[in-house]
């Protein structure tokens, strides 16, 4: 049982830390992008929307990361923690598929960014899946009432 606990807490903690790190990176983008003053023909409303969406994405990632870290601490016996890990893992799987099927348009000198943009969701999905799969045998299914 202790082994299953480690197989839950370690990958889920790493996944939560990665979510928080990605949130911090997006808050950093806010700072970097504020230095940009020429958005071409992009209307001011769309410039604002770009910053607002990026900021909101960072806030969501920070909250999700905190919830995933909380799920790691709660343990795999907590049904809500398992559901959260499943749902967040499914989100990253869908996000990863989107990034793979509809890659970000990048100039040739930045094409190397496609690898990390795919690796991040793939890594988080593997961490979530590992935790869920490793603890499945320890979950108790209540006997049906006769």
MARVO-643889 format. One line per field, with one value per residue: residue in three letters; x, y, z of N, C-alpha, C in turn. Coordinates in Angstrom, 1 decimal, m for minus. Example, Ala and Ser with C-alpha at 12.3 -4.5 7.8 and 13.67 -1.06 7.14 Angstrom:
REM MARVO-643889
code <- [ALA|SER]
n_px <- [13.2|12.8]
n_py <- [m5.7|m2.2]
n_pz <- [7.8|7.1]
ca_px <- [12.3|13.7]
ca_py <- [m4.5|m1.1]
ca_pz <- [7.8|7.1]
c_px <- [13.2|12.9]
c_py <- [m3.3|0.0]
c_pz <- [7.8|7.9]
END
This chain:
REM MARVO-643889
code <- [UNK|UNK|UNK|UNK|UNK|UNK|UNK|UNK|UNK|UNK|UNK|UNK|UNK|UNK|UNK|UNK|UNK|UNK|UNK|UNK|UNK|UNK|UNK|UNK|UNK|UNK|UNK|UNK|UNK|UNK|UNK|UNK|UNK|UNK|UNK|UNK|UNK|UNK|UNK|UNK|UNK|UNK|UNK|UNK|UNK|UNK|UNK|UNK|UNK|UNK|UNK|UNK|UNK|UNK|UNK|UNK|UNK|UNK|UNK|UNK|UNK|UNK|UNK|UNK|UNK|UNK|UNK|UNK|UNK|UNK|UNK|UNK|UNK|UNK|UNK|UNK|UNK|UNK|UNK|UNK|UNK|UNK|UNK|UNK|UNK|UNK|UNK|UNK|UNK|UNK|UNK|UNK|UNK|UNK|UNK|UNK|UNK|UNK|UNK|UNK|UNK|UNK|UNK|UNK|UNK|UNK|UNK|UNK|UNK|UNK|UNK|UNK|UNK|UNK|UNK|UNK|UNK|UNK|UNK|UNK|UNK|UNK|UNK|UNK|UNK|UNK|UNK|UNK|UNK|UNK|UNK|UNK|UNK|UNK|UNK|UNK|UNK|UNK|UNK|UNK|UNK|UNK|UNK|UNK|UNK|UNK]
n_px <- [0.8|2.0|3.7|1.9|0.9|3.2|3.4|1.2|1.4|4.0|4.1|1.7|2.3|4.5|3.2|1.4|3.3|4.4|2.2|1.9|4.4|4.1|2.1|3.5|5.3|3.5|2.7|5.1|5.2|3.3|4.7|6.9|5.6|4.5|6.5|6.4|5.4|4.4|2.0|1.3|m1.3|m3.2|m6.2|m6.7|m8.5|m8.3|m5.6|m5.7|m7.4|m5.7|m3.8|m5.5|m6.6|m4.2|m3.4|m5.6|m5.4|m3.0|m3.8|m5.8|m4.2|m2.6|m4.4|m5.4|m3.0|m2.6|m4.8|m4.2|m1.9|m3.0|m4.6|m2.6|m1.6|m3.9|m4.2|m4.7|m6.9|m9.0|m11.9|m12.6|m10.1|m9.0|m10.9|m10.4|m7.7|m8.0|m9.7|m8.2|m6.0|m7.2|m7.9|m5.4|m4.6|m6.4|m5.7|m3.0|m3.5|m4.7|m2.7|m0.9|m2.3|m3.0|m0.7|1.2|1.7|4.9|7.9|10.7|13.1|12.1|11.0|11.8|10.5|8.2|8.5|8.9|6.3|4.6|5.7|5.2|2.3|2.1|3.9|2.6|0.2|1.2|2.1|m0.2|m1.7|0.0|m0.2|m2.9|m3.2|m1.4|m2.5|m4.9|m5.5|m5.6|m7.9|m11.0|m14.0|m17.2|m19.2|m22.1|m25.4|m27.5]
n_py <- [m1.2|1.2|1.6|2.1|4.5|6.1|5.9|7.4|10.0|11.1|11.3|12.9|15.1|16.1|16.7|18.7|20.6|21.2|22.4|24.7|25.9|26.4|28.3|30.4|30.9|31.9|34.2|35.5|35.9|37.9|40.1|40.2|40.7|43.1|44.8|44.9|47.1|47.4|45.9|45.5|45.6|45.0|45.7|47.8|46.7|43.9|43.6|44.1|41.9|39.8|40.0|39.8|37.2|35.7|36.3|35.4|32.6|32.0|32.4|30.4|28.1|28.3|28.0|25.4|23.9|24.2|22.8|20.3|19.7|19.7|17.4|15.5|15.6|14.8|12.1|8.9|7.6|9.3|10.0|12.4|13.5|11.6|11.9|14.6|14.4|12.7|14.3|16.6|15.5|14.5|16.9|17.9|16.0|16.4|19.1|18.6|17.1|19.0|20.9|19.3|18.7|21.1|23.0|25.7|28.7|29.4|31.3|30.2|30.1|29.6|27.2|25.0|25.3|23.8|21.2|21.3|22.4|20.3|18.4|19.2|18.9|16.1|15.0|15.7|14.3|11.7|11.6|11.9|9.7|7.6|7.8|7.3|4.7|3.1|3.0|1.7|m0.9|m0.8|0.4|0.1|m1.6|m1.2|m3.9|m5.2|m4.5|m7.0]
n_pz <- [0.0|0.7|m1.4|m3.5|m2.6|m3.0|m5.7|m6.4|m5.1|m5.9|m8.9|m9.2|m7.7|m9.1|m11.5|m10.7|m9.9|m12.4|m13.7|m12.1|m12.7|m15.4|m15.3|m14.1|m16.1|m18.0|m16.8|m16.9|m19.6|m19.9|m18.9|m20.7|m23.1|m22.7|m23.3|m26.0|m28.5|m31.0|m32.6|m35.2|m37.4|m35.5|m33.8|m30.9|m29.1|m29.5|m28.9|m26.1|m25.5|m26.1|m24.0|m21.8|m22.1|m21.9|m19.3|m17.8|m18.5|m17.2|m14.5|m14.3|m14.7|m12.5|m10.4|m11.1|m10.9|m8.1|m7.1|m8.1|m6.7|m4.2|m4.5|m4.7|m2.1|m0.7|m1.3|m3.0|m2.1|m1.8|m3.5|m4.9|m5.4|m7.2|m9.3|m10.0|m10.9|m13.1|m14.7|m15.2|m16.4|m18.7|m19.8|m20.5|m22.3|m24.5|m25.1|m25.8|m28.1|m29.8|m30.1|m31.4|m33.8|m34.8|m35.2|m33.7|m35.6|m36.5|m37.0|m39.0|m37.5|m34.9|m34.9|m33.4|m31.0|m31.2|m30.3|m27.3|m26.9|m27.4|m25.8|m23.2|m22.5|m23.1|m21.2|m18.8|m19.0|m19.0|m16.4|m14.9|m15.8|m15.0|m12.2|m11.8|m12.9|m11.4|m9.0|m9.2|m8.4|m5.7|m5.0|m3.6|m4.4|m3.4|m2.2|m3.9|m2.9|m1.6]
ca_px <- [0.0|2.9|4.2|0.8|0.9|4.3|3.1|0.2|1.9|5.1|3.7|0.7|3.0|5.3|2.3|1.0|4.4|4.6|1.1|2.3|5.5|3.6|1.4|4.5|5.8|2.5|2.7|6.3|4.9|2.7|5.7|7.6|4.7|4.2|7.6|6.0|4.5|3.9|1.2|0.9|m2.7|m4.2|m6.9|m6.4|m9.4|m7.7|m4.4|m6.2|m7.9|m4.6|m3.2|m6.5|m6.6|m3.0|m3.4|m6.6|m4.9|m2.1|m4.6|m6.4|m3.2|m2.1|m5.5|m5.4|m1.8|m2.8|m5.8|m3.5|m1.0|m3.9|m5.0|m1.4|m1.5|m5.1|m4.0|m5.5|m8.1|m10.0|m12.5|m12.6|m8.8|m8.9|m11.6|m9.6|m6.5|m8.5|m10.2|m7.1|m5.2|m8.0|m7.8|m4.0|m4.6|m7.1|m4.8|m1.9|m3.9|m4.9|m1.3|m0.2|m3.0|m3.1|0.5|1.3|2.5|6.1|8.9|11.6|14.0|11.5|10.3|12.2|9.5|7.1|8.8|8.4|4.9|4.0|6.2|4.6|1.1|2.4|4.5|1.6|m0.7|1.8|2.2|m1.6|m2.1|0.8|m0.8|m4.2|m3.0|m0.6|m3.3|m6.2|m5.7|m5.9|m9.3|m12.0|m15.3|m18.2|m20.1|m23.5|m26.4|m28.4]
ca_py <- [0.0|2.4|1.7|2.7|5.9|6.9|6.0|8.5|11.3|11.6|11.8|13.9|16.3|16.7|17.3|20.0|21.6|21.6|23.3|26.0|26.5|26.9|29.5|31.4|31.2|32.8|35.5|36.1|36.4|39.2|41.1|40.3|41.2|44.6|45.6|45.0|48.2|47.3|44.7|45.6|46.2|44.5|46.7|47.9|45.7|42.6|43.6|43.9|40.6|38.9|40.1|39.3|35.8|35.1|36.5|34.4|31.3|31.9|32.3|29.1|27.1|28.4|27.3|23.9|23.4|24.2|21.7|19.0|19.5|19.3|16.0|14.7|15.5|14.1|10.7|8.3|7.1|10.4|9.9|13.6|13.7|10.8|12.6|15.8|14.0|12.2|15.4|17.5|14.7|14.5|18.3|18.1|15.1|17.2|20.2|18.1|16.7|20.2|21.4|18.4|18.7|22.5|23.6|27.2|29.2|30.0|31.5|29.1|30.1|29.2|25.9|24.1|25.4|22.8|20.0|21.5|22.7|19.0|17.6|19.5|18.2|14.7|14.7|15.8|13.2|10.5|11.6|11.7|8.3|6.7|7.8|6.6|3.3|2.5|2.9|1.1|m2.2|m0.5|1.0|m0.9|m1.4|m1.8|m5.1|m4.8|m4.9|m8.1]
ca_pz <- [0.0|0.7|m2.8|m4.3|m2.2|m3.6|m7.1|m6.5|m4.7|m6.6|m10.2|m9.1|m7.2|m10.2|m12.5|m10.1|m9.9|m13.8|m13.9|m11.5|m13.4|m16.7|m14.9|m13.9|m17.4|m18.7|m16.1|m17.4|m21.0|m19.8|m18.7|m21.9|m24.2|m22.4|m24.0|m27.4|m28.7|m32.3|m32.9|m36.5|m37.6|m34.5|m33.1|m29.5|m28.3|m29.7|m28.1|m24.8|m25.3|m26.0|m22.7|m20.8|m22.2|m21.4|m17.9|m17.3|m18.6|m16.1|m13.3|m14.3|m14.5|m11.1|m9.6|m11.4|m10.2|m6.6|m6.9|m8.4|m5.6|m3.1|m4.7|m4.3|m0.6|m0.2|m1.5|m4.0|m1.5|m2.0|m4.8|m5.6|m5.9|m8.4|m10.4|m10.4|m11.6|m14.3|m15.5|m15.6|m17.3|m19.9|m20.4|m21.1|m23.5|m25.5|m25.4|m26.6|m29.5|m30.5|m30.4|m32.5|m35.1|m35.3|m34.6|m33.7|m36.7|m36.0|m38.0|m39.1|m36.4|m33.7|m35.1|m32.3|m29.9|m31.3|m29.5|m26.0|m26.8|m27.4|m24.7|m21.9|m22.2|m23.1|m19.9|m17.7|m19.2|m18.5|m14.9|m14.4|m16.1|m14.1|m10.8|m11.8|m13.2|m10.4|m7.7|m9.5|m7.7|m4.3|m4.8|m3.1|m4.9|m2.4|m2.7|m4.2|m1.8|m2.1]
c_px <- [0.9|3.4|3.1|0.7|2.0|4.0|2.0|0.9|3.0|4.7|2.7|1.4|3.8|4.4|1.8|2.0|4.6|3.5|1.4|3.4|5.0|2.8|2.4|5.1|4.8|2.5|4.0|6.1|4.2|3.7|6.5|6.8|4.4|5.3|7.3|5.0|3.9|3.3|0.7|m0.5|m3.7|m4.8|m6.6|m7.2|m8.8|m6.3|m4.7|m6.6|m6.8|m4.0|m4.2|m6.6|m5.4|m3.0|m4.4|m6.1|m3.9|m2.8|m5.2|m5.4|m2.7|m3.1|m5.5|m4.2|m2.0|m3.8|m5.1|m2.6|m1.8|m4.3|m3.8|m1.3|m2.7|m4.9|m5.0|m6.8|m9.3|m10.6|m12.4|m11.2|m8.5|m9.7|m10.9|m8.4|m6.9|m9.0|m9.1|m6.2|m5.9|m7.9|m6.4|m3.9|m5.3|m6.3|m3.6|m2.3|m4.1|m3.6|m0.7|m0.9|m3.1|m1.9|0.5|2.1|3.7|7.1|9.9|12.6|13.4|10.8|10.7|11.3|8.4|7.3|8.4|6.9|4.1|4.5|5.6|3.3|1.3|3.0|3.5|0.6|m0.1|1.9|0.8|m2.0|m1.3|0.2|m2.1|m4.1|m2.4|m1.5|m4.7|m6.5|m6.0|m7.2|m10.3|m13.4|m16.3|m19.0|m21.5|m24.4|m27.3|m29.8]
c_py <- [1.3|2.6|2.4|4.2|6.7|7.0|7.0|9.8|11.9|12.1|13.0|15.2|17.0|17.3|18.6|21.0|22.1|22.6|24.7|26.7|27.1|28.2|30.6|31.8|32.2|34.1|36.3|36.6|37.7|40.3|41.3|41.0|42.7|45.4|45.8|46.2|48.2|45.9|44.7|46.3|45.6|45.6|46.7|46.9|44.3|42.5|43.4|42.5|39.6|38.9|39.5|37.8|35.1|35.2|35.5|33.0|31.0|31.7|30.9|28.0|27.1|27.7|25.8|23.3|23.2|23.0|20.4|18.7|19.1|17.8|15.1|14.5|14.7|12.6|10.1|7.7|8.1|10.4|11.2|13.9|12.9|11.4|13.8|15.4|13.5|13.4|16.3|16.8|14.6|15.9|18.4|17.2|15.8|18.4|19.7|17.7|17.9|20.8|20.6|18.6|20.1|23.3|25.1|27.7|29.9|30.3|30.4|29.0|29.7|27.9|24.9|24.2|24.3|21.6|20.2|21.8|21.4|18.2|17.9|18.8|16.6|14.2|14.7|14.7|11.9|10.4|11.3|10.2|7.3|6.6|7.0|5.1|2.5|2.2|2.2|m0.1|m2.0|0.1|m0.1|m0.6|m2.0|m2.9|m4.6|m5.3|m6.0|m7.9]
c_pz <- [0.0|m0.7|m3.6|m3.9|m2.8|m5.1|m7.4|m6.3|m5.5|m8.0|m10.1|m8.6|m8.3|m11.2|m12.0|m10.2|m11.4|m14.1|m13.4|m12.2|m14.7|m16.4|m14.8|m15.2|m18.2|m18.1|m16.6|m18.9|m20.9|m19.7|m20.0|m23.0|m23.9|m23.0|m25.4|m27.6|m30.1|m32.6|m34.3|m36.6|m36.6|m33.8|m31.6|m28.7|m28.4|m28.9|m26.6|m24.5|m25.3|m24.6|m21.6|m20.9|m21.6|m19.9|m17.2|m17.4|m17.5|m14.8|m13.2|m14.1|m13.1|m10.2|m9.8|m10.7|m8.7|m6.3|m7.1|m7.2|m4.3|m3.2|m4.4|m2.8|m0.1|m0.3|m2.5|m3.4|m1.6|m3.4|m5.6|m6.1|m7.2|m9.6|m10.9|m11.3|m13.0|m15.3|m16.0|m16.6|m18.7|m20.6|m21.2|m22.3|m24.7|m26.0|m26.2|m28.0|m30.3|m31.0|m31.5|m33.8|m35.7|m34.6|m34.7|m34.9|m36.1|m37.2|m37.9|m38.0|m35.0|m33.8|m34.0|m31.1|m30.0|m30.4|m28.0|m25.8|m26.8|m26.2|m23.4|m21.6|m22.2|m21.7|m18.8|m17.8|m18.7|m17.0|m14.3|m14.6|m15.2|m12.7|m10.8|m12.0|m12.1|m9.1|m8.0|m8.7|m6.2|m4.0|m4.5|m3.7|m3.9|m3.0|m2.9|m3.2|m2.4|m1.7]
END
